[in-house]
Amino acid sequence: MGFLDKAKTVAGQVATKTKEGVEDIQAKLDLGNAYNELGKATFELIESGELADERLDEHAAKVRALHERLEKDEADAAEDTEAAPEPEPSVATEQARE
């Protein structure tokens, strides 16, 4: 087997391993997304009262606390935007008005 034949064989093996690696990573991402969707559905069932289990209470409380924190942060940011003073016109803007 010549050098080029060996190089082609090795390149093919590398391509196969790379493809397998990408497929593994994609499977891990898909699994993470599936867990995320399951968690959201579970939380919705807990909040609606359709599901109750002591093992989920702590996790649900954490999600509620994080939701509250994000809502507060968004409200604070909106207040800051509303309370921000109008910027002073620049010299160039004043000259353009004249």
Stockholm file with secondary structure:
# STOCKHOLM 1.0

chainA/1-98         MGFLDKAKTVAGQVATKTKEGVEDIQAKLDLGNAYNELGKATFELIESGELADERLDEHAAKVRALHERLEKDEADAAEDTEAAPEPEPSVATEQARE
#=GR chainA/1-98 SS CCHHHHHHHHHHHHHHHHHHHHHHHHHHHHHHHHHHHHHHHHHHHHHHTSCCCHHHHHHHHHHHHHHHHHHHHHHHHHHHHHHSCCCCCCHHHHHHHC
#=GC SS_cons        CCHHHHHHHHHHHHHHHHHHHHHHHHHHHHHHHHHHHHHHHHHHHHHHTSCCCHHHHHHHHHHHHHHHHHHHHHHHHHHHHHHSCCCCCCHHHHHHHC
//
